[in-house]
Amino acid sequence: MTRESESGLPIEPVYGPDALQGWDPEQKLGSPGTYPFTRGVYPTMYTGRPWTMRQYAGFGTAVESNARYKQLIANGTMGLSVAFDLPTQMGHDSDAPIASGEVGKVGVAVDSVDDMRVLFDGIPLDKVSTSMTINAPAALLLLLYQLVAEEQGVSADKLTGTIQNDVLKEYIARGTYIFPPKPSLRLIADIFKYCKAEIPKWNTISISGYHMAEAGASPAQEIAFTLADGIEYVRTAVAAGMDVDDFAPRLSFFFVARTTILEEVAKFRAARRIWARVMRDEFGAKNPKSMMLRFHTQTAGVQLTAQQPEVNLVRVAVQGLAAVLGGTQSLHTNSFDEAIALPTDKSARLALRTQQVLAYETDVTATVDPFAGSYVIEQMTDEVEAAALELMGKVEDLGGAVSAIEHGFQKNEIERNAYRIAQETDGGERVVVGVNRFQLEEEEPYEPLRVDPAIEAQQAERLAALRAARDQQAVDAALSALRKAAEGDDNVLYPMKDALRARATVGEVCNALREVWGTYVPSDAF
């Protein structure tokens, strides 16, 4: 009996040479580290060193998150990944009425340079690589990081890391947008230019399919809509006067890894091949690094269950293996208790240990691209690639990613697939261990980590003290300069940095831009 993949493509019981009939291995595969990068972006991949183990963490106050980061570093993590709370992600201060009840809940609260200083206290920023999951206010958090580095005596050319900075997927799947698409894209172009001049080793954007997948996108949809967003960003930067090879090597991507190992491996291979071709043929990139699709992977949070949560340890290990076999550059493995609450210290450590077992106790790092030439993998790669290209063609027919977003195309396609998954799960056709099969009559008790609600009052007190102590005249002048730059064509990051240095808050800076650019209201909100 033929099964279907997550993308709705057939999975045959047996594959053989017929699957590769008319198949040109040189065109489709090449060698690792060479165009079209199907087999990986580096010649040696993990045989030289493993992927970057970058554990995503952040909750409560900067003090609490700083302690967690130091624990992760002590346990062997190779890069930090910062989770911000919803008010920070939406550009609101912790004492804003709209932030009530959300301060410190899904990430750390960062209101000003004071919080960022505490967040990285005792962590040398020239020695760690830091990823920040922040989108609409990405420029602000990057500048706060740079300001703290300057206080540490670390020059900007020593800083390495990534800001997610992918606002288009916020309109499609996640919802933490602030400004309308046009000024949002202008802000992203300003970030590209600023980093080229000021923070040259920084990855300026992590174009994300992860959140679309969490919202229900299939693997083919995930890479199609992510790469379509990437094309829109490249077009924006080129239209702003940048040469593609000046910024494309700093682009990165962010994908999910599901439990369906074979299709996930095929998905990553297909994405690399499509991106290499687009960058070479559409944008005329000459630098091979401009054609490399480098990506971070996170295991699938949406597949974790609150029922029998320890089973998630197995799911995460399988998902992590899929990411590694697919050639990821960095990896976050979810903690087994994340379907219930924020991870505890122990569960976060176990998640990191999962990566370390994959890296040091298995043989998957002993050879480059273990699945190359597999009949099933090569056939599935071709099929996922074809399905993704068909969807990307539909996005282009609508005028590109932004126009397709305005038509609701990506959102509708993802929601349709999410409904299909829900129906299959409810009907028992899709087995979820512990949920619709192999249940327990009574779940074992589990004590989750809880965020102290007093954090909100503490952050409000810190903000009151900050506003009382700072030079308000300097803040007002800096915000006025920011508004003027936003009204014109000047790069807004320079006056933005001046405002943040003067201890303007995240909310105040975002409000200054809201006054000029407005806020985005989705068409289906009426």
Stockholm file with secondary structure:
# STOCKHOLM 1.0

chainA/1-526         MTRESESGLPIEPVYGPDALQGWDPEQKLGSPGTYPFTRGVYPTMYTGRPWTMRQYAGFGTAVESNARYKQLIANGTMGLSVAFDLPTQMGHDSDAPIASGEVGKVGVAVDSVDDMRVLFDGIPLDKVSTSMTINAPAALLLLLYQLVAEEQGVSADKLTGTIQNDVLKEYIARGTYIFPPKPSLRLIADIFKYCKAEIPKWNTISISGYHMAEAGASPAQEIAFTLADGIEYVRTAVAAGMDVDDFAPRLSFFFVARTTILEEVAKFRAARRIWARVMRDEFGAKNPKSMMLRFHTQTAGVQLTAQQPEVNLVRVAVQGLAAVLGGTQSLHTNSFDEAIALPTDKSARLALRTQQVLAYETDVTATVDPFAGSYVIEQMTDEVEAAALELMGKVEDLGGAVSAIEHGFQKNEIERNAYRIAQETDGGERVVVGVNRFQLEEEEPYEPLRVDPAIEAQQAERLAALRAARDQQAVDAALSALRKAAEGDDNVLYPMKDALRARATVGEVCNALREVWGTYVPSDAF
#=GR chainA/1-526 SS CCEECTTSCEECSCCCGGGGTTCCHHHHTCCTTSTTCTTCSSSSGGGTSCCEEEEEECCBSHHHHHHHHHHHHHTTCSEEEEEBCHHHHTTCCTTSGGGTTTTTSSSBCCCSHHHHHHHTTTCCTTTCEEEEECCTTHHHHHHHHHHHHHHHTCCGGGCEEEECCCCHHIIIIICCCCSCHHHHHHHHHHHHHHHHHHCTTEECEEEECHHHHHTTCCHHHHHHHHHHHHHHHHHHHHHTTCCHHHHGGGEEEEEEECSCHHHHHHHHHHHHHHHHHIIIIITCCCSHHHHCCCEEEEECGGGCCSSSTTHHHHHHHHHHHHHHHTTCSEEECCCTTTTTSBCCHHHHHHHHHHHHHHHHTSSTTSSSCTTTTCHHHHHHHHHHHHHHHHHHHHHHHTTSHHHHHHTTHHHHHHHHHHHHHHHHHHTTSSCCBTTTBSCCSSCCCCCCBCCCTTHHHHHHHHHHHHHHHSCHHHHHHHHHHHHHHHHSSSCTHHHHHHHHHTTCCHHHHHHHHHHHHCCCCCGGGC
#=GC SS_cons         CCEECTTSCEECSCCCGGGGTTCCHHHHTCCTTSTTCTTCSSSSGGGTSCCEEEEEECCBSHHHHHHHHHHHHHTTCSEEEEEBCHHHHTTCCTTSGGGTTTTTSSSBCCCSHHHHHHHTTTCCTTTCEEEEECCTTHHHHHHHHHHHHHHHTCCGGGCEEEECCCCHHIIIIICCCCSCHHHHHHHHHHHHHHHHHHCTTEECEEEECHHHHHTTCCHHHHHHHHHHHHHHHHHHHHHTTCCHHHHGGGEEEEEEECSCHHHHHHHHHHHHHHHHHIIIIITCCCSHHHHCCCEEEEECGGGCCSSSTTHHHHHHHHHHHHHHHTTCSEEECCCTTTTTSBCCHHHHHHHHHHHHHHHHTSSTTSSSCTTTTCHHHHHHHHHHHHHHHHHHHHHHHTTSHHHHHHTTHHHHHHHHHHHHHHHHHHTTSSCCBTTTBSCCSSCCCCCCBCCCTTHHHHHHHHHHHHHHHSCHHHHHHHHHHHHHHHHSSSCTHHHHHHHHHTTCCHHHHHHHHHHHHCCCCCGGGC
//
